[in-house]
Amino acid sequence: MSAADKLGGYASGFANLDAEAIATNVTADYKLLDKDGAVYGKNDLPGYVAELRKIGNKMDISDVVVEGGTAWCKWRVGDIVGAGMISFGEDGVSQEQLFYF
C-alpha cells in the first residue's frame, strides 16, 4: 500500500470511528498526542475511539492539506471541533498532534 493509501485508510477509520481500520493504517510506534499532553499508542485506539463514540457516531473531516509526508485537517465529533497535524509514510501514519478550538 502506498503512503497515500495509508493516510486515506487512517482518515476513513477516524471518519467512521473504526478503531480497527485506524490501527491497520498506523505504524507499530504510532503516537496520538491529544489535549493536556495525553499520548495514545496503537494499542490504545479501541478505548480512545470508544470515548469518541460517546460524543458522536462519526467524525467530520474537512479542509485537508497534504504536503510531502505531512497532512493537516479540520475535524468535528459532536460539539468538539479541532485540527490535526499528521505525519505519515509508506509504513503508515506515525504520529498525529491534535489541536482544539
N, C-alpha and C positions, 0 to 999 in steps of 0.2 A: 504494500500500500504506500502511496506517496504521502509526503508531509501534508499536502492539501487535503487528501482524503482523511488523514488522521484528524486534522483540525475540523473538517466538516462533520466527522463522526462524533467528535467531542461536543461540538455546538449542538448537534442534533440530540445527543444524550441529555444535555442540560435543558434544551427546549422542551423535551418530553419528560424531564425529571426522571431519567432512567439511569440509575447508578451503574448497572452492568454495561450499558452502552458507553458511558463515560469512561469507565475503567478499561474497556477494550482499547481505547484510544490514547491512553497515557503511558508514560514511561514507568519503570519499576520504582524510581526515586521521585516521582511526581510530588509536588507540594502545592497546595492551595492555601494562599495567605489571605485570611479573612480579617474582618474587623477586630479590633482590640488585640491584634498580634497573634490570634489563633492560627495554628498551622495544621492542615489536614493532609494526610497521605492517601495513597491509593486504597489502602485497606479501610480507611475511614469514610469512603464515599457512600456506602449504603446508609450509615447513620446520618451523614450530612444531608443527603437527598431526602431522607425521611423527615428531617426537620423542615426542609424547604416545602415539602408536600403539606405540612401543617398550615402554611401560609397561602399556598395556591397549588393548582394542579398542573401548571405549566410555567415555563419561563419564556417571556417575550424577549427576543434578541434583535437589536437593530443597530444602525449606524456602524456597521462593521468596516474596519480598515485593516488591510493586511500589507505588510512591508517586510520582505525577507522572511525571517523566522519569528516575527512578532506580529500579533494581531491585537486590535483594540475593539471593544464593542460596548454598547449600552445595553442594559438588561433590566427586566422588571419581573418580580414574582409578587403577586398580590399587590400590596401597597408599598412594597420596598423597591426602590429604584437605585441602581448603581451602574458602575462601569467595571470592565475588566481589562487587564493587560496580560496577554497570553504569550508564552514562549513555546515554540514547537519546532519539530524537525522530523526526519524520516522515521524515528523511533516513536513518535507521538508527542503529545503535549507534556512538557516537563514542569511547567510552573504557570500559575495564574495568581495575580495580585488583584484583589477586589477593592473597589472604592465605592463608598455610599454617598448619595446625595441627600 
